[in-house]
Amino acid sequence: MKAFEFKIIVEAASAEMMKNNTTIFHLVVALDAAATAAAAAVVVVVVVVVVVVVVVVVVVVVVVLAFVVLSRYS
């Protein structure tokens, strides 16, 4: 094999590797975006659950206080 032929093969292999690296890079970016979206969804779910729990606790406290006040002054 001549040195010139070897150089062409190496350049072709390098170009293919660069193309694959670009594909892998795009895949990593897509996975990162998906992970970010999943994390955002988890944060939204946690916030909604916390808000619901706080609202339920406030309602229970108000009902208990109302019951105590009504039973004491009636």
C-alpha positions, 0 to 999 in steps of 0.5 A, a space after each residue: 500500500 502506498 503512503 498516498 492511499 493510506 493517507 486517503 483511508 485515514 482521512 476518510 476514517 477521520 471524516 467518518 469519526 467526526 460525523 459520528 461524534 457530531 451525531 453523538 453530540 446531538 444525542 447528548 444534547 437531546 438527552 440533556 434536554 429530555 433530562 431537563 424537561 423531566 426534572 422540570 416536570 418533577 419540580 412542577 409535580 412536587 410544587 403542586 403536591 406541596 400546594 395541595 398539602 398546604 391547602 388541605 392543612 389550612 382547611 383542616 385547621 380552619 374547620 377545627 378552629 371553627 368547630 372549637 369556637 362554635 362549641 365553646 360559644 354556643 
